[in-house]
């Protein structure tokens, strides 16, 4: 019995690079809530981190990635929310890591300062 060998070339279709987005959902003077969304038709990516920064200083990282609430923030302050994700297109380049970010300004916190009403008579 004679063996026959064939030389085959297999071509695979390239996978699509996923995209991720962070969106501000709500904010107060001391909280920011964000949502994340993804477009990943081939299921090759995943979120690895979602954090909030004040300048270059890491303030907190979220344990959840779909919706995150960052609290105990300063009012009237701009924070940067950074989403880090990784993906592998199985194209020989290995795992690629990228980030997307948004800036969010917390609301101003107004404190009542003990206003006194001095004229309580009716206006005619």
N, C-alpha and C positions, 0 to 999 in steps of 0.2 A: 504494500500500500504506500503510495507516494503522498507526501504532505504538500499542500499548496498554501503559499503565503500571499497575502494581499497587502499592499501599501495603501492605507486610507488616510485621507486628510479630513479632519473634523473641524468645522468652523462653528463657533458658538456666537450667538448674537450678544452684542454688548449690553450690559445692564445700565439702567438709567440712574444717574446721580440723584439722590434724594434731596429735597429742600425742606427746610424747617423755618418756622416763623414764631416770633413772640409778639403777643398783642396785649396792650393794657386793657384790663377789664374794668377795674375800679381803683379809686385812690381816695384817701382822706389826708388829714394833716400828719398822720403817723403810720399809715398802712398803704401798701400797693398790692393789688391782686393782678396777676397776669395769667393768660392762657397761652398754650403752645399748640401749634398745628404742624402737620407734616404732609408732604406729598412724596410717597415712596412706593411707586408701583411694583417694584421688584422685591420689596421687603428686605433691603440690604443694610438699612441704617438703624441707629438707635440713639436716643438722647443719653448722654453720659453725665451731664451736670446742668443745673439751673441755679444761678447765683446772682446776688445783688452786690453792687460795689458803690462806694462813695469815693470818687476819684480812683486811685489805684488800690484802695483798701477794701478787702473782702469783708462785707458786713455779715452775710449769712448765705447758706446754701439750702435749697429746698430738697426734701426727701421725696416729694412727688413732682411729676413733670407735666401732667396734663393741665392742672391749675395750681398756682402757687400763691400763697399769701405771705408777704413779708411785712412784719410788724415792728413796733418800737422804733420807728424812724423819726427823723426831724422834719418839722414842717417847713414849707417853702424851700426845699432842697432838691437838687437834681441828682437822681440815682441812675446807675446804669445796670440794666438787667442783661445778663449774658447767658445764652443757651449754647452749650457745647454738644456736638454730636459727632458720631463716627460712622463710617460705612466702608464696605469692601465690595468693589465691583467685580471681584474675581477675575481681574485682568492682569494680575501679576504685580500690581503696584502695592498690594497690601492694604492695611487699614489706613484710611485717611481721616484726619480729625479736623473739624472746622467749627467756627463760632458765628453766631448772629447775635446782635444786641440792639436794644432800644434804650433811649433816655426817657425817664419819667420824672416830672416835677411834682412833688407832693404839694398839697394845698396849704395855704397859709392858715395858721392856727390863731384865732382871735380869742383872747381872754377878756371877759368883762372886768372892768377896773373900778367897780363900785360907783357907778353913776348915781347922782342924787337928783331927784326931781324936786325943784323948789317951788314951782307955780302949779298948784293943784286946783285953782279956782276955774270955774266954767268959763268958756269963751263965748261971748255973745256976738 
